[in-house]
Every structure is written in C-alpha cells, then in structure tokens.
Amino acid sequence: MKRHFFSGIQPSGRLHIGNYLGAIKQWTGLQDEYEPIFGIVDYHAITAPYDPNEMPTRILDAAAAYLAAGVDPDKSILMVQSSVSEHTELAWIFNCQTSMGRLSRIPTFKEKVRQTPGEVGMGLFDYPVLMAADILLYKSHIVPVGEDQVPHLEFTREIARKFNATFGEIFPEPAEVLGTGAKVMGLDGENKMSKSLDNCIYLDDSFEDIGKKIGSAKTDPARKRRDDPGDPDVCNIYSYHKIFSTPEEIEHCAQGCRSAGIGCVECKKIVVAHIEETVGPLREKRTELLANPDTIRDILVAGSDRAQKIASETMAEVKSRMGLTFG
C-alpha cells in the first residue's frame, strides 16, 4: 500500500506560473510513488476576511486549477478540509499539547504581527496547529513545502514527538521535500511572483494578457534604446528565457542583448510564445473542467469521503491512546 502525504491549498484566488513551476508540478510528480492527499484548506482561508457567498466558487476554482495542473483523482485524493471534521478535532488535541510561547515564536506569525499589529486573530495565531493536524492526521512521512514553510514543518515534528512521548508512538516525524522547480521572478524584476504584489502571470491569463504583461515587464534598466547593448544577467526577461526557451534561443537572446543585435521587443515575443506553450494547455483544461462543475463536485465529495475514512482510523487510535473511549 502506498504511503500518504498531505499538501494543503487555500481557495484564495488564482494560481500563477510560479505556483505551478515551483511547487505543483513537482508535487504531482510524486503521485506514482505516494497516494497524495491534496486538501483545499478552507478553514485556513477563513483566518482572513472573506465573502461567504464566494467561498463555494473559490473551492471549485482551486480544485479545477489543481486538476488541470496534473492532480489525478485515480492516484491522489482531492478533498475539502471542512468536510473532514477530524482535522479540527485533532487540532484541538494538539492545542492541548502546545504552549502559546512556542506559537508566538513562529516566524510567519511574527511577520504578521509586524505587518498588522493588534489585528492578528486567534486563527492566524493557531494556524500552525491546524496545519500540523492536517499533516499528521494522514501520518504523512514527507511534506512538500516551500522554504518559507519549513518552520511550520519543524513545529509539526515537535508536536509529533511530544504526543508520541506522552501517549505512545502514533505519528511519524515528516521530512520536508523542498520544491526543485524554477524560482520565478515577478514582472517587477525585484520580487518573486506574488498575488499580493500583483506581479504575476496567472495560469488562466489569455495569450493576449500574457503578451501585455511581458510587454510591460522590466528589462535591463540601463538599456534605453534599441541599439544600446544590454546585460542579460540583470534582465528579468532573460530569467524567463532560462526557464521557458530552448538552449539555442537562450544563447541567441543573450548574445543579441549584449551586442544590441536584437531589441527587447523581439526578445519578449520569443518568451511570450514559450510561456503560452506552458499556460495554454492548463488554461484550456481548467476552462473545460469549470464547464462541468458537477464533475468537480463529485471528485471533491468522493475524495473527502476517502480522506475521512483514513482520518477516522487515526482519530480512533489517538482517542484510544488518550483514554478518550467512553461510550
């Protein structure tokens, strides 16, 4: 039997090519070795203000994006967190094993306090505990994460160690699997792609949208005119070439930039065509899926049922070890 791992995705908006290349493409590549559980973590999403009327659509959008990106319901479980009550049940048990001081030292929480002092709610404070429950509920031995999530996973391992030492061995201490995919810079040329910074090419952007965004993206700031030589190593468009273009095109653009043999417009047209080769099929598949929302709902219901069976077995074991077996 294949082992599980859990990876949570928030229904919080559109996915961009950085999400896909840096993470999702890598994670879906593990489907032959593991039976992944991809959770649409709507309980995590409610830690920030949201419109309840939009949440069902956001869940469907997230599911469609991940199905289009390669999540195979025959190999993986695609589920909705709020449909499996054991997530919050185990989180409460872990809360009783966790000190407030430890939670307050987690870097992402400290950053939130810095950004919005006095406005951070208990949901954000307790976010790592629910995340630990998400992971350990399925006895994940590995967890694919970005580098910014490594402190959360170390906290998860601490929770597992403390529970095991107190009540007996149940939970593995999951190891992080860092994405080996491309790190995609934003269109501003200064930051990684980020929805909050609005510097993204989204997986549902049209070919025209991609062209407009690349057309206005930063290049070598020292190159003002077509006949000015440039430095491709400081040009953001060249960083996209290194991800999307052929070796011959990469060399052609590098030499053409340094010698002023080609201009930025020509260079951008080449990379737009290659980005479309990646985004186009994903966009078309997502559109096809969203045209049949009942099919997506059926996948989520079936996946949540499968996840719930695994989760209930874990919780029965947890309660037995803790003496919570009355009745």
N, C-alpha and C positions, 0 to 999 in steps of 0.2 A: 504493500500500500504506500502511495506517495505521501510524503510529509506536507504539511500546510505551512504557508506563511501568510501574514496579513499585511495588506497595504491599503491605507485609507486615503480617500479623495473627497475633498469637500465640494458640495454642489454650490460653488461660489462664483461661477462665471465661466468665461471662455478659456479654453486651453490655447497655449501658444507653442511655437516650434521649439522653444527652449524646454517646455514641459515634456514634449514628445521625444526630442533627441536626447535630452539629458537624463530622462527617467523612464517614461512609459515604454519606449521602445526596448529599453534594457530589461524592464521587469517582465514584459510579455514574453521575452525570450527565455524565461525560466519555466514556462508552462509545461514543457516536456519532462522536466526533472522534478517539479513540485506540483501540487494542486493549490495554486494561489487562491486566496480569498481577497477579492477586491471589494472593499466596503465603501459605499457612498455615505460618508460620515456626517449625516445631517445634524446629529446632536452637537458635533463640534462647530458646525456652521452657525448655530443659534447663539454662540457666545458674542456675536456682533449683531447690531440691529438689522432686521430684515423684514420683508413683506411676506406674511404667511400665505397670501394668495399666489405668490410667485414660487414658493418652495417646490410644489409638485413638478412644475415645469423645469425648474433648475435640476431636480433629481433626474428627470428624463434626459435633459441635455447632457448632464455628466455621464450618464450611462451610455448614451449614443456616442459621445466622444471617445469613450474608452473602448467600446465595441468596434468603432471604426479604426481605432489605433491598434487593434490586434488582440484584445481580450476575447478568448474563445470560450463560450459557455459550456462546451463539451470537455474542456480541460481545466477550467477555472470556475470559481464561484463568484458571481457578481451579485451583491446583496446591498440592502439598505440597513444602516446601523439601527435606526429606531424601530425596525421590525423584529429585532432580536433583543429582547429585554435583558438577557443575561449580560450584555455589555455594561449597562448601568448597575446591575446587581453586583457584578464583580468589582466595578469601580468603587462602590460603597465599602465593600470589604477591604479593598486596598486603601481607601481613605483612612480606615481604622488602623492601618499599619504605617501611616505616613505623617511626618511632622510638618507643621506649617513653615518652620525654618528651612527645611530642605526644599520645599517647593519655591520659597521666595528666592533661593539662590540659583534657580534655573535661568540661564542667560536670556532666553526668549521672553520670560516673564519680566526680568529686569529691564529689557529693552522696551516692552510695552508700558511699563511704569514711567520710564523716561519720556516716551513719546506722548503719553496721555496721563499725566499724574492725577490721581484722585478719581479716575474714570474707569479703572480696571475692575471688572466684576469677578465674582467667585468662579464663574465658568472658565474664564481665562486663567485664573489662579490654579484651578483644579484640572485644567486641560491635560497636563502630563499624566495624571492618574487615570483618566478615562482612556488616554492613548495607551497606557500600559495594559489596561484591561482589554482593549481591542486586540492587542498583540498576543497576550498570554492566554486569553480565552481559547485560542486555537492552537496553543502550545507551539507557537512559531519558533523554529530553530534559527531562522535567519529573518532579517527585515531589510528590504531595500529602502534606503534613505538617502537624502541629500546631506551634505556636510553640516548644514545648519540644524539638522535633526539628531545628530549624534548625541548631544547631551540628554535629549529625551530618551534615547535608547539606553544610555547608561543608567538613567533613573529607572527604566523598566527592569534592567538587570538587578538593580538594588532591591526593587520590590520583590522580584522572584526569589532572590537569596533570602530576604527576610522572612517571606512567607514559608519557604521550604525549611528554614532553620527552626521556625516556630511550630509548624503544623505537620511537617513531613514533606518529603520530596514529591512535588507535582509538576512544577513548571521548569522548563529549560531556560537557560540564560541566552537569549537570542543574540546572534552576532550580526553586526551591520554589514550590509553589502552596498558599498558606495557605487553609485552610477559611474560607468566608464564612458558614457556618451559625451557628445560635444557640449562644451560650455558656450552657450550662445549669447553674445553681447546684444544689448538693446540697440534700437535705432539711433539713440543719442550718442552711442560710441563711448559712454562713460560708465554704464551700469549693466548688469545682467538684465535680460528681458524680465519685465515685471508688470503685472496688470496695474499695480498701484502707481507705477511710474508712467504708464501709458506709452511704453516704448517697444511694443510687441508687434510681431506678425502672428496673427491668430490662425488656428487650423481651419477656421471657417471663412477666412478672408477670401474674397474673389481674386481672380487673376489681376483685375484692374486695381483692386485695393493694394495688392502686393506691389504692383508697379508704382503706384503713387507713393507708398511708404518708402520703398527703396530709393525712389527718385529724390525724395527729400531727406534721406538719411545722411549722416555726417560722413565725410571722407577725410583725406589729409587736409587739415586746416591751412597748411602752407601753400597748397596748390590752388591758386586763384583763377587761372585761365587754362584753356585747352592746351596751350603749348608750354605750360610750366611743367618741369619734371616733378615727380612726387615720390613719396616714400611709402610703399605698400604696407610696411610693417606698422605704420601708425594709422592706416586707413581701415575703418570699420568694415567697409565693403569687401576688402581683401580678406578679412577674417571670415566672412560668409563664403567667399570663394573656396577657402581652405576646407570648409565643411561640405559644400554642395557641388563644386565644379570638378572637372576631370584634372588629372595632373598636368596635361598639356595646356589646358585653359588657365590653370593657376600660374604656370610659368609664363604664358603669353601675357597675362594681365600684369604680373609683377614686372616683367621686362618693359612692357609698354608703358607702365606708370613711371618707371624710373627714367625712361628716355623720352617721355611725352609722345610716344608713338601712338598711344590710344588715349582717349579722353574718358572722364568719369562716366559720361552718359553711356558710351559703348560698354564700358566695364560693368555698369549696373544692369544693362539689358541682359547680359550673359547670366548674371547671378539670379535675376528675376525668373528667367526660364527654368533654371535648375531648382529654385525654391518651389516653383509651381509643380515640378515633377514629383516633389515630396508631398506638398499640401493638397494638390488637386485630387488625387485618389481618396485621401482621408476626408476631404470636404464632400466629395460625391457620395461616399459611403455613409457619412453622417446624415446627409440630406435624405438619402434613401431610407435609413433607419427611422428618422423622425417622421417620415411619411406614414409609418405604421407604428404609432405609439403603443398600441396594444401588444405588439410583439415584444417591445422593450419591457413593458409592464410584466408580461408573462415570464421573461427571463429574470427580472428582479424578484418576483414572487417565488419562483422556483429556487433561485439562488438563496434567498433569505430563508426558505424552508430547510434547505440543505445545511446552511450555516447554523440554524437554530438547533438542529439535531446534534451537531458537534458541540455547540456551546452548552447544551443541556447536560451532556455527558461530563463535561469539565466541571460544571457547577455542582453536579451531584457528588463528584469526587471531592470538591472543595468543601461542601457542606458536611460531608461525612467526616473529613479530617478535622473540621472545626467544631464538631458536636452539634451542628445545627440540623438535627434529623428528627425533631419531634413531629409526630403525625405522619 
